[in-house]
């Protein structure tokens, strides 16, 4: 029997209804964006408490207190770095870098070939530049601790520049290097001094806990 127009219309309607009853595939939800990993920084302030308070104000985590340089090591959301840098009482921010030691010998040197706190003349990379603990005088050209020409400290050696400390100011200069995995370490340096007079003293110290405590090597 030949299909009639009515039967063809009925089959077409059934096919349309069948298509309408097929559930649509659910739309894919976009995956939530992963937060950026925290970055490690060294935050120097006018005081240790000021630096710590600024880090906490941006939701950062304090990992070490570096009292000798009035700073803290911290981990923060990188999106909040500018806000931290602009916080009252924050003097400077440094990237806290990790150095990986190998079985070979590495040297970390600064031969003071320029007026700079970031000289590096060894085979390894320093963890930070030189950090002057007086946040009011961060420039190596002016302040209580400066880099000067060898004519102003002629007995310091053959280097074209040397670091000059004003006596009786109570400030220090420090620089970090990561010695994790090293079997031993040797510190060598050249220095010269004038009679200090009064109660002035100078000392060379090292720390193995991020500046929380210090061991005096020479005074």
Backbone as a chain_set.jsonl record, in Angstrom:
{"seq": "XXXXXXXXXXXXXXXXXXXXXXXXXXXXXXXXXXXXXXXXXXXXXXXXXXXXXXXXXXXXXXXXXXXXXXXXXXXXXXXXXXXXXXXXXXXXXXXXXXXXXXXXXXXXXXXXXXXXXXXXXXXXXXXXXXXXXXXXXXXXXXXXXXXXXXXXXXXXXXXXXXXXXXXXXXXXXXXXXXXXXXXXXXXXXXXXXXXXXXXXXXXXXXXXXXXXXXXXXXX", "coords": {"N": [[0.846, -1.189, 0.0], [0.534, 2.144, -0.884], [2.07, 4.903, 0.75], [0.15, 7.395, 2.266], [-0.527, 10.936, 2.098], [-1.217, 11.795, 4.643], [-0.117, 9.773, 6.305], [2.602, 10.11, 5.808], [3.004, 12.672, 6.868], [2.445, 12.129, 9.533], [4.606, 10.415, 10.256], [6.698, 12.198, 9.906], [6.136, 14.054, 11.944], [6.486, 12.402, 14.175], [9.231, 11.854, 13.971], [10.246, 14.409, 14.364], [9.392, 14.911, 17.019], [10.889, 12.932, 18.303], [13.458, 13.878, 17.923], [13.295, 16.196, 19.438], [13.113, 15.157, 21.974], [15.62, 14.206, 22.592], [18.121, 14.676, 24.879], [20.005, 17.665, 25.33], [23.567, 17.996, 25.119], [25.379, 18.674, 28.072], [26.667, 21.955, 28.729], [30.123, 22.76, 28.793], [31.754, 23.702, 31.741], [33.952, 26.402, 32.35], [37.257, 25.777, 33.508], [38.282, 26.662, 36.797], [40.541, 29.381, 37.275], [43.9, 28.803, 38.153], [45.498, 29.899, 41.105], [48.33, 32.1, 41.088], [51.588, 30.863, 41.91], [53.064, 31.433, 45.129], [55.627, 33.884, 45.744], [59.029, 34.145, 46.843], [60.469, 36.532, 48.94], [62.712, 39.069, 50.211], [62.122, 41.418, 52.565], [62.872, 44.587, 53.476], [62.661, 46.899, 56.116], [61.988, 49.993, 57.922], [62.224, 49.17, 60.454], [62.451, 45.94, 62.057], [59.936, 45.073, 62.945], [58.261, 46.748, 61.461], [58.672, 45.837, 58.836], [57.697, 43.209, 59.082], [55.003, 43.688, 59.746], [54.075, 44.914, 57.394], [54.222, 42.811, 55.563], [52.358, 40.988, 56.645], [50.068, 42.528, 56.313], [49.453, 42.31, 53.618], [48.686, 39.745, 53.42], [50.784, 37.945, 53.439], [53.236, 35.329, 54.178], [55.481, 35.025, 56.774], [58.696, 33.758, 56.788], [61.313, 33.843, 57.79], [63.097, 35.812, 60.189], [65.165, 38.54, 59.879], [66.95, 40.065, 61.732], [69.348, 41.574, 61.921], [69.515, 43.096, 59.66], [67.152, 44.421, 59.661], [64.917, 43.17, 58.436], [62.617, 40.819, 56.841], [62.22, 37.473, 55.651], [59.897, 36.317, 53.313], [56.845, 34.876, 51.938], [54.684, 35.691, 49.353], [51.642, 36.502, 47.531], [52.245, 37.069, 44.144], [50.805, 39.066, 42.847], [50.413, 40.968, 44.734], [52.723, 42.297, 45.177], [53.428, 44.951, 44.35], [51.73, 46.433, 45.981], [52.796, 45.797, 48.466], [55.366, 46.905, 48.212], [54.738, 49.579, 48.222], [53.915, 50.056, 50.776], [53.801, 51.845, 53.891], [56.875, 52.45, 55.536], [58.306, 50.36, 54.358], [61.42, 49.748, 53.044], [63.043, 48.489, 51.046], [62.75, 45.815, 48.605], [63.787, 42.542, 47.932], [64.384, 39.858, 45.635], [64.259, 36.581, 46.811], [66.529, 34.334, 46.26], [67.406, 30.937, 45.48], [70.328, 29.059, 45.698], [71.871, 26.381, 44.106], [74.001, 23.983, 45.189], [76.785, 22.126, 43.887], [78.866, 19.211, 43.39], [81.272, 20.278, 42.723], [83.687, 22.927, 43.328], [82.547, 26.105, 44.255], [82.765, 29.63, 43.933], [82.031, 32.669, 45.575], [82.219, 35.869, 44.991], [83.052, 39.344, 45.368], [84.733, 41.739, 43.902], [84.703, 44.436, 43.992], [84.694, 46.128, 41.655], [83.273, 48.221, 40.718], [81.145, 51.049, 41.542], [78.86, 49.869, 43.3], [76.298, 47.821, 44.797], [75.932, 45.27, 43.93], [77.92, 43.678, 42.813], [79.493, 40.832, 41.281], [81.818, 38.409, 41.04], [82.546, 35.779, 41.073], [82.236, 32.17, 40.516], [79.775, 31.315, 41.301], [76.391, 32.465, 42.041], [75.368, 35.173, 44.006], [72.957, 35.269, 46.678], [71.649, 37.636, 47.324], [72.03, 41.206, 46.769], [74.496, 43.408, 48.29], [73.392, 44.439, 51.46], [72.644, 47.263, 53.076], [72.059, 48.051, 56.384], [70.911, 50.414, 57.132], [68.12, 51.938, 56.256], [67.777, 54.523, 55.396], [69.924, 55.244, 53.908], [70.443, 53.863, 51.276], [72.005, 54.078, 49.013], [75.098, 53.376, 47.422], [76.815, 55.475, 47.056], [76.462, 57.589, 48.817], [76.103, 58.187, 52.345], [76.337, 56.36, 55.49], [77.721, 54.055, 54.98], [79.686, 53.416, 52.278], [80.771, 53.008, 48.83], [83.951, 53.663, 47.787], [86.639, 55.307, 45.953], [89.881, 53.781, 45.432], [91.857, 55.518, 46.16], [91.024, 56.688, 48.465], [91.205, 54.721, 50.315], [93.875, 53.471, 50.397], [95.336, 51.266, 51.377], [93.811, 49.045, 51.083], [94.151, 47.179, 49.093], [94.501, 45.877, 45.704], [92.201, 46.403, 44.327], [89.975, 48.582, 42.475], [88.101, 49.96, 43.991], [86.728, 50.346, 47.331], [84.901, 49.414, 50.329], [83.667, 51.777, 52.548], [83.302, 52.471, 55.922], [81.702, 54.614, 58.148], [82.774, 55.476, 61.363], [81.389, 54.654, 64.611], [78.638, 54.633, 63.998], [77.003, 52.436, 64.058], [75.995, 50.743, 62.066], [75.542, 48.072, 59.604], [76.729, 45.879, 56.984], [75.58, 43.405, 54.85], [75.382, 40.22, 53.12], [73.784, 37.593, 51.368], [74.318, 34.069, 50.84], [73.519, 30.9, 49.616], [74.411, 27.963, 51.083], [73.576, 25.385, 51.111], [74.071, 21.938, 51.115], [76.79, 22.125, 50.832], [80.012, 20.925, 51.749], [81.944, 22.27, 53.161], [83.023, 25.633, 53.939], [84.845, 28.558, 53.128], [85.859, 31.716, 54.209], [87.239, 34.611, 52.919], [88.917, 37.778, 52.941], [89.864, 41.236, 52.447], [91.078, 43.998, 54.262], [91.374, 47.287, 55.708], [92.124, 49.651, 58.279], [91.653, 52.666, 60.157], [92.8, 54.135, 63.258], [90.236, 53.629, 65.563], [89.272, 54.818, 67.916], [87.717, 56.031, 70.984], [84.743, 54.234, 71.856], [84.369, 52.737, 69.606], [83.904, 49.886, 67.531], [84.58, 47.155, 65.268], [83.316, 44.377, 63.472], [83.33, 41.06, 62.073], [80.882, 38.867, 61.092], [79.025, 35.773, 60.866], [76.054, 34.043, 59.793], [73.94, 31.231, 60.138], [71.265, 30.841, 60.102], [69.571, 32.524, 58.653], [69.995, 35.073, 59.7], [68.966, 35.227, 62.266], [70.573, 34.608, 64.404], [74.019, 35.274, 65.18], [77.48, 34.545, 64.582], [80.528, 35.641, 65.761], [83.422, 36.187, 63.908], [85.687, 37.737, 63.768], [86.959, 40.609, 65.46]], "CA": [[0.0, 0.0, 0.0], [1.328, 3.358, -0.975], [1.828, 5.805, 1.867], [-0.676, 8.558, 1.965], [0.046, 12.212, 2.595], [-1.443, 11.852, 6.098], [0.844, 8.906, 7.015], [3.934, 10.744, 5.707], [3.006, 13.783, 7.828], [2.529, 11.55, 10.884], [5.993, 9.969, 10.496], [7.541, 13.395, 10.043], [5.891, 14.596, 13.27], [7.123, 11.516, 15.156], [10.677, 12.063, 13.896], [10.528, 15.71, 14.99], [9.251, 14.738, 18.46], [12.022, 12.135, 18.785], [14.612, 14.772, 17.994], [13.113, 17.139, 20.539], [13.263, 14.462, 23.25], [17.03, 13.876, 22.85], [18.657, 15.735, 25.753], [21.197, 18.365, 24.845], [24.782, 17.758, 25.899], [25.619, 19.782, 29.011], [27.756, 22.86, 28.336], [31.314, 22.593, 29.632], [32.072, 24.847, 32.598], [35.392, 26.711, 32.295], [38.001, 25.399, 34.717], [38.692, 27.848, 37.56], [41.948, 29.75, 37.103], [44.751, 28.449, 39.284], [46.211, 31.072, 41.626], [49.766, 32.115, 40.825], [52.34, 30.403, 43.082], [53.66, 32.493, 45.951], [57.034, 34.172, 45.481], [59.836, 34.379, 48.045], [61.07, 37.86, 48.925], [63.292, 39.634, 51.426], [61.507, 42.746, 52.716], [63.599, 45.396, 54.455], [61.862, 48.028, 56.569], [62.643, 50.92, 58.85], [62.499, 48.324, 61.609], [62.031, 44.559, 61.828], [58.483, 44.99, 63.142], [57.605, 47.42, 60.337], [58.721, 44.926, 57.688], [56.792, 42.084, 59.35], [53.621, 44.179, 59.692], [53.733, 45.158, 55.989], [54.002, 41.502, 54.931], [51.088, 40.45, 57.139], [48.97, 43.349, 55.795], [49.092, 41.852, 52.268], [48.379, 38.316, 53.48], [51.989, 37.145, 53.221], [53.713, 34.41, 55.227], [56.854, 35.302, 57.184], [59.427, 32.505, 56.947], [62.499, 34.096, 58.606], [63.31, 37.185, 60.663], [66.56, 38.902, 59.652], [67.029, 41.238, 62.595], [70.554, 42.378, 61.743], [69.303, 44.018, 58.533], [65.787, 44.953, 59.815], [64.161, 42.62, 57.311], [62.034, 39.479, 56.989], [62.016, 36.668, 54.447], [58.454, 36.073, 53.275], [56.215, 34.373, 50.723], [53.457, 36.456, 49.113], [51.012, 36.443, 46.217], [52.973, 38.036, 43.312], [49.939, 40.178, 42.459], [50.393, 41.948, 45.817], [54.078, 42.816, 45.388], [53.435, 46.415, 44.249], [51.082, 46.961, 47.186], [53.756, 45.654, 49.552], [56.453, 47.862, 48.003], [54.245, 50.928, 48.517], [53.468, 50.132, 52.171], [54.613, 52.744, 54.726], [57.915, 51.803, 56.321], [59.074, 49.382, 53.572], [62.534, 50.439, 52.403], [63.419, 47.812, 49.804], [62.335, 44.423, 48.441], [64.72, 41.757, 47.131], [63.997, 38.485, 45.334], [64.981, 35.607, 47.63], [66.911, 33.289, 45.315], [68.034, 29.731, 46.012], [71.496, 28.598, 44.952], [72.018, 24.93, 44.201], [75.412, 23.595, 45.224], [77.139, 20.869, 43.221], [80.038, 18.583, 44.0], [82.445, 21.069, 42.396], [83.907, 24.089, 44.176], [81.991, 27.358, 43.756], [83.238, 30.816, 44.639], [81.118, 33.812, 45.596], [83.175, 36.96, 45.187], [82.789, 40.705, 44.9], [86.039, 42.385, 43.907], [84.487, 45.892, 44.034], [85.182, 46.733, 40.42], [82.371, 49.322, 40.363], [80.399, 51.623, 42.668], [77.622, 49.095, 43.216], [76.071, 46.828, 45.839], [75.54, 44.003, 43.304], [79.035, 43.073, 42.094], [79.615, 39.374, 41.378], [82.997, 38.038, 40.26], [82.863, 34.379, 41.277], [81.559, 31.203, 39.643], [78.407, 31.158, 41.796], [75.585, 33.678, 42.115], [74.944, 35.573, 45.345], [71.516, 35.239, 46.909], [71.169, 39.026, 47.336], [73.085, 42.198, 46.725], [74.862, 43.862, 49.626], [72.264, 45.098, 52.114], [72.989, 48.233, 54.118], [70.945, 47.967, 57.337], [70.343, 51.746, 57.335], [67.244, 52.158, 55.099], [67.821, 55.916, 54.961], [71.113, 55.439, 53.07], [70.625, 52.66, 50.462], [72.869, 54.36, 47.876], [76.509, 53.144, 47.751], [77.594, 56.694, 46.836], [76.335, 58.5, 49.951], [75.569, 57.566, 53.548], [77.321, 55.948, 56.491], [78.501, 52.979, 54.367], [79.776, 53.809, 50.875], [81.842, 52.474, 47.99], [84.796, 54.816, 47.448], [87.817, 55.008, 45.159], [90.989, 53.232, 46.207], [92.679, 56.616, 46.67], [90.54, 57.013, 49.805], [91.561, 53.608, 51.207], [94.965, 52.905, 49.595], [95.907, 50.024, 51.892], [92.814, 47.98, 51.0], [94.521, 46.164, 48.108], [94.661, 46.306, 44.322], [90.903, 46.681, 43.725], [89.802, 50.02, 42.22], [87.197, 50.548, 44.976], [86.599, 49.636, 48.601], [83.753, 49.818, 51.137], [84.09, 52.658, 53.629], [82.351, 52.561, 57.03], [81.9, 55.688, 59.118], [82.852, 54.922, 62.716], [80.411, 55.036, 65.642], [77.297, 54.788, 63.441], [76.221, 51.262, 64.447], [75.349, 50.1, 60.93], [76.225, 46.89, 59.099], [76.555, 45.514, 55.581], [75.511, 41.945, 54.792], [75.018, 39.634, 51.827], [73.445, 36.19, 51.573], [74.637, 33.029, 49.87], [72.95, 29.63, 50.057], [75.449, 26.937, 51.104], [72.952, 24.074, 51.305], [74.755, 20.852, 50.425], [78.24, 22.307, 50.818], [80.716, 20.204, 52.808], [82.694, 23.246, 53.947], [83.043, 26.975, 53.352], [85.973, 29.388, 53.564], [85.648, 33.153, 54.021], [88.471, 35.392, 52.825], [88.62, 39.198, 52.736], [90.949, 42.183, 52.678], [90.555, 45.186, 54.942], [92.298, 48.236, 56.306], [91.377, 50.511, 59.196], [92.321, 53.726, 60.878], [92.474, 54.043, 64.69], [88.811, 53.92, 65.713], [89.08, 55.754, 69.017], [86.502, 55.924, 71.79], [84.189, 52.905, 72.048], [84.046, 52.182, 68.292], [84.398, 48.543, 67.23], [84.16, 46.582, 63.989], [83.265, 42.922, 63.61], [82.904, 40.228, 60.945], [80.014, 37.838, 61.648], [78.306, 34.91, 59.917], [74.809, 33.48, 60.315], [73.488, 30.025, 59.438], [69.81, 30.715, 60.263], [68.883, 33.659, 58.055], [70.193, 36.311, 60.442], [68.363, 35.217, 63.598], [71.699, 34.637, 65.344], [75.28, 35.521, 64.474], [78.73, 34.114, 65.202], [81.601, 36.591, 65.46], [84.675, 35.586, 63.45], [86.819, 38.629, 64.065], [86.639, 41.976, 65.863]], "C": [[0.885, 1.244, 0.0], [1.026, 4.26, 0.228], [1.024, 7.006, 1.427], [-0.003, 9.799, 2.519], [-0.104, 12.306, 4.094], [-0.423, 11.022, 6.839], [2.243, 9.495, 6.966], [4.044, 11.875, 6.716], [3.141, 13.276, 9.254], [3.932, 11.101, 11.201], [6.94, 11.169, 10.669], [7.382, 14.011, 11.422], [6.569, 13.759, 14.339], [8.643, 11.707, 15.161], [11.076, 13.371, 14.574], [10.437, 15.615, 16.5], [10.42, 13.963, 19.036], [13.261, 12.998, 18.919], [14.498, 15.738, 19.159], [13.334, 16.494, 21.89], [14.712, 14.084, 23.557], [17.638, 14.994, 23.693], [19.907, 16.371, 25.154], [22.387, 18.066, 25.745], [25.029, 18.938, 26.831], [26.787, 20.643, 28.545], [28.914, 22.725, 29.324], [31.572, 23.866, 30.425], [33.571, 25.139, 32.49], [36.071, 26.36, 33.612], [38.412, 26.657, 35.468], [40.176, 28.12, 37.388], [42.741, 29.399, 38.357], [45.46, 29.703, 39.791], [47.699, 30.971, 41.326], [50.511, 31.639, 42.074], [52.961, 31.571, 43.83], [55.135, 32.66, 45.597], [57.738, 34.462, 46.803], [60.566, 35.709, 47.913], [61.788, 38.129, 50.244], [62.826, 41.081, 51.494], [62.231, 43.491, 53.835], [62.766, 46.616, 54.814], [62.659, 48.964, 57.454], [62.972, 50.225, 60.165], [62.033, 46.914, 61.263], [60.521, 44.432, 61.947], [57.723, 45.646, 61.993], [57.561, 46.514, 59.115], [57.737, 43.777, 57.871], [55.336, 42.513, 59.232], [53.173, 44.397, 58.243], [53.449, 43.851, 55.262], [52.662, 40.921, 55.358], [49.898, 41.22, 56.554], [48.543, 42.935, 54.389], [48.845, 40.345, 52.234], [49.567, 37.415, 53.264], [52.345, 36.285, 54.426], [55.176, 34.719, 55.526], [57.558, 33.978, 57.455], [60.688, 32.658, 57.799], [62.508, 35.552, 59.035], [64.799, 37.48, 60.589], [66.847, 40.2, 60.411], [68.21, 42.134, 62.312], [70.404, 43.384, 60.613], [67.883, 44.597, 58.542], [64.883, 44.478, 58.686], [63.558, 41.273, 57.691], [62.059, 38.801, 55.632], [60.557, 36.24, 54.457], [58.04, 35.476, 51.941], [54.898, 35.112, 50.547], [52.899, 36.147, 47.726], [51.711, 37.473, 45.326], [52.125, 39.229, 42.886], [49.927, 41.276, 43.519], [51.755, 42.584, 46.071], [54.105, 44.348, 45.336], [52.804, 47.058, 45.481], [52.033, 46.886, 48.377], [54.862, 46.692, 49.426], [56.034, 49.281, 48.373], [53.833, 51.098, 49.975], [54.367, 51.07, 52.972], [55.653, 51.945, 55.52], [58.706, 50.754, 55.583], [60.157, 50.132, 52.812], [62.883, 49.82, 51.054], [62.9, 46.382, 49.815], [63.334, 43.733, 47.518], [64.101, 40.392, 46.818], [64.873, 37.549, 46.162], [65.298, 34.408, 46.741], [67.584, 32.122, 46.028], [69.187, 29.331, 45.108], [71.663, 27.105, 45.18], [73.491, 24.562, 44.117], [75.635, 22.279, 44.502], [78.381, 20.32, 43.903], [81.309, 19.373, 43.699], [82.54, 22.266, 43.349], [83.332, 25.333, 43.513], [82.55, 28.507, 44.585], [82.205, 31.931, 44.497], [81.959, 35.028, 45.976], [82.583, 38.296, 44.739], [84.106, 41.453, 45.018], [85.936, 43.908, 43.862], [85.125, 46.573, 42.832], [84.318, 47.907, 39.961], [81.705, 49.844, 41.633], [79.008, 51.002, 42.639], [77.539, 48.163, 44.412], [75.778, 45.454, 45.234], [76.667, 43.345, 42.512], [79.1, 41.564, 42.314], [80.733, 38.92, 40.454], [83.405, 36.587, 40.454], [82.147, 33.477, 40.288], [80.115, 30.975, 40.066], [77.7, 32.497, 41.872], [75.182, 33.953, 43.562], [73.434, 35.485, 45.468], [70.892, 36.621, 46.91], [72.334, 39.938, 46.98], [73.501, 42.532, 48.149], [73.71, 44.674, 50.206], [72.792, 45.966, 53.255], [71.818, 48.281, 55.105], [70.359, 49.336, 57.682], [69.454, 52.078, 56.133], [67.23, 53.606, 54.605], [68.98, 56.169, 53.991], [71.365, 54.206, 52.2], [71.637, 52.829, 49.333], [74.331, 54.112, 48.247], [77.388, 54.387, 47.594], [77.575, 57.601, 48.061], [75.744, 57.754, 51.138], [76.673, 57.182, 54.507], [78.191, 54.794, 56.005], [78.51, 53.251, 52.861], [80.865, 53.008, 50.16], [82.649, 53.666, 47.495], [85.985, 54.344, 46.617], [88.98, 54.576, 46.025], [91.906, 54.327, 46.745], [92.274, 57.009, 48.089], [90.775, 55.877, 50.794], [92.695, 52.834, 50.543], [95.528, 51.593, 50.103], [94.951, 48.856, 51.776], [93.165, 46.918, 49.975], [94.567, 46.757, 46.717], [93.328, 46.634, 43.655], [90.716, 48.182, 43.535], [88.907, 50.718, 43.237], [87.256, 49.75, 46.275], [85.345, 50.14, 49.31], [84.268, 50.609, 52.333], [82.975, 52.759, 54.668], [82.695, 53.786, 57.876], [81.842, 55.096, 60.522], [81.716, 55.441, 63.593], [78.998, 55.266, 65.103], [76.405, 53.573, 63.723], [75.534, 50.54, 63.303], [76.192, 48.936, 60.409], [75.91, 46.69, 57.626], [76.581, 43.993, 55.504], [75.094, 41.492, 53.398], [74.818, 38.138, 52.024], [73.957, 35.306, 50.451], [74.123, 31.714, 50.444], [74.019, 28.544, 49.948], [74.872, 25.547, 51.36], [73.683, 23.021, 50.481], [76.26, 20.98, 50.398], [78.88, 21.563, 51.991], [81.492, 21.152, 53.7], [82.64, 24.588, 53.224], [84.21, 27.75, 53.946], [85.676, 30.845, 53.235], [87.0, 33.843, 53.974], [88.11, 36.831, 52.487], [89.89, 40.009, 52.948], [90.359, 43.413, 53.332], [91.706, 46.066, 55.415], [91.492, 49.114, 57.244], [92.289, 51.584, 59.777], [92.03, 53.532, 62.356], [91.038, 54.498, 64.944], [88.518, 54.889, 66.85], [87.783, 55.53, 69.762], [86.067, 54.479, 71.973], [83.87, 52.21, 70.722], [84.666, 50.797, 68.123], [83.908, 48.134, 65.838], [84.219, 45.073, 64.128], [82.858, 42.283, 62.291], [82.141, 39.046, 61.533], [79.389, 37.008, 60.536], [77.065, 34.356, 60.603], [74.43, 32.271, 59.477], [71.977, 29.84, 59.546], [69.07, 31.947, 59.744], [68.988, 34.947, 58.842], [69.552, 36.344, 61.815], [69.434, 35.227, 64.686], [72.984, 34.726, 64.54], [76.465, 35.025, 65.282], [79.831, 35.071, 64.784], [82.871, 35.843, 65.082], [85.871, 36.427, 63.821], [86.291, 39.983, 64.479], [87.876, 42.837, 65.759]], "O": [[1.837, 1.366, 0.771], [-0.12, 4.367, 0.666], [1.219, 7.549, 0.339], [0.95, 9.727, 3.295], [0.779, 12.838, 4.768], [0.101, 11.453, 7.867], [2.995, 9.406, 7.938], [5.082, 12.022, 7.36], [3.833, 13.87, 10.081], [4.425, 11.364, 12.298], [7.862, 11.135, 11.485], [8.365, 14.446, 12.021], [7.151, 14.29, 15.285], [9.268, 11.721, 16.222], [12.094, 13.446, 15.263], [11.285, 16.16, 17.207], [10.9, 14.278, 20.124], [14.019, 12.881, 19.882], [15.499, 16.064, 19.797], [13.698, 17.171, 22.852], [15.007, 13.678, 24.681], [17.664, 16.145, 23.258], [20.746, 15.698, 24.556], [22.249, 17.904, 26.957], [24.9, 20.088, 26.414], [27.779, 20.128, 28.029], [28.708, 22.595, 30.531], [31.606, 24.964, 29.869], [34.379, 24.211, 32.535], [35.533, 26.612, 34.69], [38.848, 27.626, 34.846], [40.981, 27.188, 37.36], [42.306, 29.666, 39.478], [45.969, 30.488, 38.991], [48.262, 29.876, 41.314], [50.109, 31.974, 43.188], [53.336, 32.577, 43.228], [55.804, 31.706, 45.201], [57.131, 34.956, 47.754], [61.205, 35.978, 46.896], [61.505, 37.496, 51.261], [63.099, 41.874, 50.593], [62.203, 43.074, 54.993], [62.228, 47.29, 53.935], [63.847, 48.754, 57.701], [63.877, 50.634, 60.892], [61.306, 46.716, 60.289], [59.891, 43.754, 61.136], [56.665, 45.162, 61.591], [56.538, 46.429, 58.436], [57.026, 43.409, 56.937], [54.518, 41.778, 58.677], [52.03, 44.102, 57.897], [52.54, 43.786, 54.435], [51.91, 40.417, 54.524], [48.839, 40.637, 56.324], [47.401, 43.176, 53.997], [48.8, 39.74, 51.163], [49.4, 36.239, 52.94], [51.836, 36.479, 55.53], [56.016, 34.678, 54.627], [57.083, 33.169, 58.252], [61.096, 31.706, 58.465], [61.991, 36.42, 58.333], [65.607, 36.756, 61.17], [66.97, 41.274, 59.822], [68.095, 43.352, 62.447], [71.084, 44.41, 60.6], [67.452, 45.194, 57.556], [64.177, 45.269, 58.06], [63.919, 40.668, 58.7], [61.937, 39.453, 54.595], [60.035, 35.841, 55.498], [58.768, 35.551, 50.951], [54.084, 35.165, 51.469], [53.593, 35.604, 46.866], [51.775, 38.645, 45.698], [52.666, 40.295, 42.592], [49.484, 42.392, 43.247], [51.937, 43.316, 47.044], [54.736, 44.981, 46.183], [53.272, 48.088, 45.967], [52.075, 47.799, 49.202], [55.257, 47.298, 50.422], [56.864, 50.092, 48.786], [53.435, 52.194, 50.369], [55.578, 51.091, 52.754], [55.345, 50.902, 56.097], [59.707, 50.276, 56.118], [59.863, 51.039, 52.033], [63.005, 50.521, 50.05], [62.642, 45.805, 50.872], [63.686, 44.259, 46.462], [63.378, 39.834, 47.644], [66.092, 37.712, 46.205], [64.434, 33.565, 46.498], [68.247, 32.302, 47.05], [69.035, 29.272, 43.887], [71.603, 26.629, 46.314], [74.146, 24.799, 43.102], [74.762, 21.411, 44.507], [78.881, 20.894, 44.87], [82.329, 19.161, 44.356], [81.597, 22.572, 44.078], [83.597, 25.59, 42.338], [82.778, 28.369, 45.787], [81.593, 32.108, 43.443], [82.356, 35.191, 47.13], [81.732, 38.356, 43.851], [84.545, 41.765, 46.125], [86.945, 44.598, 43.712], [85.969, 47.46, 42.965], [84.599, 48.519, 38.93], [81.698, 49.173, 42.665], [78.089, 51.547, 42.027], [78.557, 47.759, 44.974], [75.404, 44.543, 45.972], [76.398, 42.534, 41.625], [78.799, 41.076, 43.403], [80.62, 39.029, 39.233], [84.498, 36.197, 40.045], [81.527, 33.952, 39.337], [79.31, 30.49, 39.271], [78.336, 33.547, 41.776], [74.707, 33.055, 44.258], [72.715, 35.612, 44.477], [69.728, 36.773, 46.538], [73.481, 39.497, 46.9], [72.932, 42.006, 49.106], [73.122, 45.505, 49.514], [73.31, 45.468, 54.254], [70.687, 48.532, 54.69], [69.401, 49.412, 58.452], [69.973, 52.464, 55.086], [66.727, 53.884, 53.516], [69.009, 57.203, 53.324], [72.397, 53.554, 52.36], [72.084, 51.839, 48.753], [74.776, 54.589, 49.291], [78.566, 54.364, 47.951], [78.549, 58.305, 48.325], [74.979, 56.806, 50.966], [77.813, 57.622, 54.36], [79.275, 54.567, 56.543], [77.449, 53.308, 52.238], [81.747, 52.419, 50.785], [82.106, 54.572, 46.862], [86.303, 53.156, 46.576], [89.069, 54.945, 47.197], [92.658, 54.088, 47.691], [93.068, 57.587, 48.831], [90.565, 56.055, 51.994], [92.516, 51.676, 50.164], [96.147, 50.861, 49.33], [95.228, 47.781, 52.306], [92.55, 45.852, 49.97], [94.661, 47.973, 46.55], [93.321, 47.102, 42.517], [91.228, 48.976, 44.324], [88.944, 51.944, 43.344], [87.767, 48.63, 46.312], [84.79, 51.173, 48.936], [85.179, 50.176, 53.037], [81.838, 53.094, 54.334], [83.846, 53.97, 58.271], [80.954, 54.301, 60.826], [81.16, 56.512, 63.353], [78.234, 56.024, 65.7], [75.181, 53.674, 63.634], [74.583, 49.794, 63.534], [77.378, 48.818, 60.716], [74.954, 47.255, 57.094], [77.496, 43.359, 56.029], [74.538, 42.257, 52.611], [75.574, 37.49, 52.747], [74.026, 35.709, 49.29], [74.28, 31.453, 51.636], [74.482, 28.236, 48.85], [75.591, 24.638, 51.777], [73.888, 23.2, 49.28], [76.951, 20.048, 49.986], [78.346, 21.574, 53.101], [81.681, 20.867, 54.883], [82.263, 24.667, 52.055], [84.522, 27.61, 55.128], [85.287, 31.168, 52.112], [87.816, 33.682, 54.882], [87.106, 37.078, 51.818], [90.858, 39.537, 53.545], [89.252, 43.827, 52.99], [92.854, 45.629, 55.505], [90.295, 49.305, 57.031], [93.506, 51.426, 59.872], [91.085, 52.819, 62.691], [90.664, 55.615, 64.586], [87.598, 55.7, 66.745], [86.855, 54.914, 69.238], [86.893, 53.598, 72.213], [83.171, 51.196, 70.714], [85.808, 50.564, 68.519], [82.951, 48.698, 65.308], [85.083, 44.547, 64.83], [82.137, 42.882, 61.492], [82.67, 38.31, 62.366], [79.239, 37.475, 59.407], [77.023, 34.216, 61.825], [74.578, 32.281, 58.255], [71.452, 28.806, 59.134], [68.066, 32.364, 60.322], [68.153, 35.836, 58.675], [69.582, 37.381, 62.477], [69.227, 35.789, 65.761], [73.042, 34.314, 63.382], [76.457, 35.077, 66.512], [80.049, 35.291, 63.593], [83.343, 34.981, 65.824], [86.937, 35.906, 64.147], [85.3, 40.464, 63.931], [87.824, 44.03, 66.055]]}, "num_chains": 1, "name": "protein.A"}
